[in-house]
Amino acid sequence: MTKFFFKSAKINEFRLWGLVFTLVGMGVMILGTAGIVFWGQAGKIIAAIFMVIGMISLLISVAVYFWAGMMSTSATMLQCPECGRQTKMLGKTDRCMYCRTMLTLDPAQATHGSQEQQV
């Protein structure tokens, strides 16, 4: 059985990374603008460099959000056996988006308890 590294649903992990890139990009741009306050005319060059780096980070976040959205449209919809809510699943194993219960479509990876519930 493969080890599962995600602590939440895979789609939520991708969305989290998109948010991280957005916040880092905005923070870098704000820090770059602060260079004008501290160094005056010379700070404009620093601000321009930081603006470009921040914009690249924001573009990466747009790509990550787009990728997560595309994966979300093709995800398998199923009902979580634990909380009863409808959730999306990527791949053979994933977690519920709400209660974080491990889910699988592969009978070889299913636990004994879930096989009793299906019978």
Backbone bond lengths (Angstrom), bond angles and torsions (degrees), N, CA, C in turn:
res aa  C-N    CA-C-N  psi(-1)  N-CA   C-N-CA  omega(-1)  CA-C   N-CA-C  phi
1 M - - - 1.455 - - 1.526 108.57 -
2 T 1.317 116.25 131.50 1.455 119.66 -178.51 1.514 110.43 -76.48
3 K 1.297 115.06 148.67 1.461 120.30 179.35 1.528 108.85 -80.67
4 F 1.288 116.85 138.62 1.463 122.98 -177.75 1.523 108.96 -101.15
5 F 1.337 117.06 119.94 1.460 120.95 -173.07 1.522 113.65 -92.62
6 F 1.335 118.47 -23.75 1.456 120.73 -176.11 1.523 110.53 -75.77
7 K 1.328 116.43 141.41 1.460 121.34 177.25 1.520 111.45 -96.74
8 S 1.315 117.02 -9.31 1.458 121.68 175.44 1.527 107.46 -138.78
9 A 1.326 116.60 -176.81 1.456 120.32 -179.08 1.525 110.10 -61.78
10 K 1.321 116.31 148.85 1.468 120.94 -176.87 1.525 111.59 -61.24
11 I 1.325 117.27 -39.94 1.470 120.05 179.42 1.523 110.03 -63.33
12 N 1.329 117.46 -40.76 1.460 120.58 178.22 1.524 111.36 -65.78
13 E 1.336 118.03 -33.21 1.467 120.82 177.08 1.527 110.30 -64.44
14 F 1.340 117.32 -43.37 1.455 120.09 178.21 1.523 110.95 -63.93
15 R 1.318 116.82 -40.89 1.471 119.98 177.79 1.525 111.30 -64.30
16 L 1.329 116.87 -36.51 1.461 120.83 176.67 1.523 110.62 -61.50
17 W 1.337 117.39 -44.01 1.467 120.00 178.93 1.521 111.26 -64.60
18 G 1.332 117.29 -36.23 1.463 119.98 175.29 1.519 111.11 -61.56
19 L 1.322 116.60 -42.20 1.460 121.04 178.25 1.528 111.16 -65.02
20 V 1.338 116.88 -40.74 1.469 120.51 179.17 1.527 110.36 -61.48
21 F 1.339 117.44 -45.74 1.465 120.07 179.19 1.527 111.36 -63.83
22 T 1.330 117.95 -35.84 1.462 121.02 177.46 1.524 110.95 -64.13
23 L 1.328 116.76 -48.69 1.464 120.35 -177.81 1.532 112.10 -67.07
24 V 1.337 116.45 -38.90 1.466 119.58 177.80 1.527 110.09 -64.65
25 G 1.324 116.70 -43.97 1.466 120.29 179.12 1.510 112.40 -60.80
26 M 1.320 117.16 -44.45 1.462 120.44 179.20 1.527 111.00 -67.10
27 G 1.330 116.54 -39.69 1.463 120.05 178.44 1.515 112.36 -64.00
28 V 1.326 116.76 -41.59 1.469 120.54 178.45 1.529 109.95 -63.61
29 M 1.325 117.30 -40.52 1.467 119.74 178.97 1.526 111.57 -66.18
30 I 1.301 117.65 -38.67 1.472 120.65 178.32 1.521 110.29 -67.01
31 L 1.325 117.29 -42.42 1.468 120.23 177.09 1.526 111.42 -62.87
32 G 1.322 116.68 -38.67 1.459 120.00 177.34 1.518 111.97 -64.03
33 T 1.318 116.41 -39.10 1.471 119.86 177.99 1.524 110.91 -66.91
34 A 1.326 116.94 -31.18 1.468 120.22 176.97 1.524 111.07 -65.77
35 G 1.338 117.85 -22.10 1.462 121.05 176.52 1.518 111.93 -61.45
36 I 1.329 117.81 -31.82 1.468 120.99 177.54 1.519 109.93 -65.85
37 V 1.328 116.26 -39.89 1.463 120.60 -179.53 1.527 110.87 -65.52
38 F 1.324 116.89 -42.42 1.460 120.63 -175.37 1.524 113.62 -80.62
39 W 1.345 118.50 -37.14 1.461 120.09 -173.28 1.521 114.30 -117.78
40 G 1.300 118.77 5.67 1.460 121.51 175.68 1.518 113.01 64.72
41 Q 1.361 116.71 -127.51 1.466 122.21 -177.77 1.526 112.22 -61.22
42 A 1.322 117.63 -41.23 1.465 120.86 -179.89 1.532 110.73 -66.69
43 G 1.305 116.74 -25.39 1.459 120.95 179.56 1.518 113.29 -70.71
44 K 1.343 117.44 -17.43 1.464 120.51 178.96 1.526 111.38 -65.66
45 I 1.318 116.21 -35.07 1.467 119.66 177.91 1.530 109.52 -67.43
46 I 1.331 115.71 -43.66 1.464 120.43 177.37 1.523 110.03 -61.70
47 A 1.334 116.34 -42.49 1.467 120.39 179.72 1.527 110.64 -62.59
48 A 1.313 117.85 -40.92 1.470 120.90 179.93 1.532 110.84 -64.47
49 I 1.325 116.81 -43.00 1.468 120.76 179.40 1.529 110.42 -63.19
50 F 1.343 115.66 -46.30 1.456 119.29 -179.67 1.530 111.81 -67.04
51 M 1.338 117.61 -32.63 1.466 120.56 177.07 1.527 110.38 -64.42
52 V 1.324 117.12 -41.09 1.465 120.54 179.59 1.531 109.94 -66.09
53 I 1.332 117.22 -44.99 1.470 120.76 178.88 1.530 110.18 -62.25
54 G 1.327 117.29 -42.95 1.466 121.15 178.31 1.518 112.14 -63.97
55 M 1.337 116.52 -39.24 1.458 120.20 179.20 1.530 110.99 -66.95
56 I 1.321 117.71 -37.43 1.464 120.86 175.96 1.523 109.95 -62.59
57 S 1.328 117.08 -42.56 1.467 120.50 177.98 1.529 111.09 -63.08
58 L 1.324 117.31 -39.75 1.467 120.10 177.87 1.527 111.47 -66.62
59 L 1.322 117.73 -37.46 1.461 120.61 177.31 1.535 110.94 -66.76
60 I 1.329 116.73 -36.61 1.457 120.38 175.32 1.528 109.68 -63.27
61 S 1.333 116.72 -40.83 1.466 119.33 179.42 1.525 111.17 -64.83
62 V 1.326 117.51 -37.17 1.461 120.56 176.61 1.531 109.83 -62.58
63 A 1.330 116.65 -42.39 1.465 120.78 178.66 1.528 110.97 -64.09
64 V 1.330 117.67 -40.56 1.466 120.90 179.71 1.524 110.21 -66.33
65 Y 1.333 117.67 -43.95 1.467 120.55 178.12 1.536 110.94 -63.36
66 F 1.330 117.05 -39.49 1.458 120.81 178.48 1.525 110.10 -63.64
67 W 1.327 116.28 -44.73 1.458 121.99 179.80 1.534 110.06 -62.17
68 A 1.332 117.33 -44.63 1.467 120.77 178.75 1.526 110.56 -62.92
69 G 1.309 117.06 -38.38 1.461 120.54 178.29 1.513 112.40 -65.85
70 M 1.324 116.45 -41.02 1.461 119.97 178.25 1.530 111.30 -66.24
71 M 1.324 116.78 -39.40 1.465 119.76 177.13 1.521 110.70 -67.51
72 S 1.320 117.08 -35.26 1.459 121.68 -178.98 1.524 111.52 -65.16
73 T 1.334 117.05 -33.48 1.464 119.29 -179.28 1.522 112.20 -70.72
74 S 1.340 117.00 -26.51 1.465 119.60 -179.07 1.530 112.52 -103.62
75 A 1.314 117.87 8.38 1.464 121.21 -178.60 1.523 110.64 -73.22
76 T 1.316 115.34 150.66 1.454 121.94 177.28 1.529 109.50 -76.84
77 M 1.324 116.52 126.90 1.461 121.25 177.57 1.520 108.49 -92.21
78 L 1.327 116.46 132.90 1.453 120.76 176.41 1.512 109.77 -151.18
79 Q 1.319 115.43 166.79 1.454 121.07 179.72 1.520 108.14 -98.13
80 C 1.331 116.13 129.48 1.463 121.14 -179.65 1.527 109.03 -68.67
81 P 1.340 117.21 130.35 1.469 119.07 179.62 1.527 112.80 -70.97
82 E 1.329 117.58 -19.93 1.463 121.35 -176.94 1.530 111.90 -84.97
83 C 1.357 116.71 -55.43 1.465 119.97 -175.21 1.524 113.27 -101.45
84 G 1.332 118.39 -12.75 1.453 121.64 176.87 1.510 115.24 80.76
85 R 1.338 118.94 2.56 1.462 121.51 179.96 1.524 110.73 -86.90
86 Q 1.324 114.97 154.61 1.463 120.23 176.44 1.531 108.11 -77.81
87 T 1.336 116.96 130.03 1.452 122.42 -177.32 1.519 109.80 -135.82
88 K 1.323 116.25 164.95 1.458 121.98 179.24 1.516 108.90 -106.88
89 M 1.338 115.38 147.11 1.453 119.85 -177.56 1.519 109.34 -133.14
90 L 1.336 116.07 131.27 1.456 122.20 175.04 1.521 109.18 -107.53
91 G 1.310 117.08 135.24 1.458 120.94 177.34 1.512 112.59 75.75
92 K 1.348 115.35 -161.76 1.461 120.41 -178.90 1.514 112.43 -82.59
93 T 1.335 117.18 -31.30 1.467 121.23 178.38 1.515 109.22 -130.44
94 D 1.300 115.62 145.03 1.462 122.28 177.75 1.520 107.17 -159.46
95 R 1.311 116.31 -179.36 1.458 121.54 175.92 1.517 109.25 -115.81
96 C 1.321 115.34 154.37 1.457 120.92 174.44 1.525 107.97 -63.30
97 M 1.331 117.35 139.94 1.462 121.24 -178.64 1.524 111.79 -71.06
98 Y 1.321 118.12 -15.10 1.452 121.59 -174.62 1.528 112.93 -109.33
99 C 1.340 117.14 -51.67 1.467 119.27 -175.83 1.530 112.87 -105.79
100 R 1.321 117.92 -3.11 1.472 125.23 176.76 1.531 113.75 64.64
101 T 1.301 117.65 24.87 1.461 121.53 175.44 1.531 108.75 -71.85
102 M 1.335 116.32 138.43 1.462 120.19 176.97 1.533 109.43 -66.72
103 L 1.330 115.88 131.24 1.454 122.17 178.77 1.519 108.60 -122.31
104 T 1.321 116.79 148.71 1.459 120.90 176.62 1.522 109.71 -149.86
105 L 1.317 115.77 150.49 1.459 121.89 172.50 1.521 110.75 -105.30
106 D 1.331 116.56 -6.53 1.457 122.73 -177.97 1.527 109.56 -91.06
107 P 1.328 118.58 114.78 1.475 120.16 -179.10 1.528 113.00 -61.06
108 A 1.325 117.74 -26.49 1.464 120.28 -179.94 1.527 111.84 -70.22
109 Q 1.326 117.62 -24.58 1.462 121.14 -179.05 1.523 112.95 -99.90
110 A 1.313 117.35 -5.10 1.468 120.99 -178.48 1.520 110.38 -71.07
111 T 1.324 116.14 147.28 1.458 120.79 177.72 1.521 109.82 -81.35
112 H 1.309 115.55 165.05 1.471 120.92 -178.33 1.525 111.18 -63.43
113 G 1.342 117.15 -37.24 1.467 121.26 -177.96 1.510 112.29 -64.32
114 S 1.316 118.07 -38.32 1.469 119.80 -179.19 1.511 111.24 -73.06
115 Q 1.357 118.60 -27.43 1.444 120.72 177.64 1.529 110.77 -70.74
116 E 1.342 117.77 -33.21 1.458 120.82 177.29 1.514 111.13 -67.02
117 Q 1.365 117.49 -35.43 1.447 120.62 -179.18 1.520 111.55 -70.57
118 Q 1.342 117.92 -31.64 1.451 121.26 -178.09 1.519 111.59 -74.83
119 V 1.320 118.51 -26.62 1.463 122.22 -176.12 1.495 111.56 -77.58
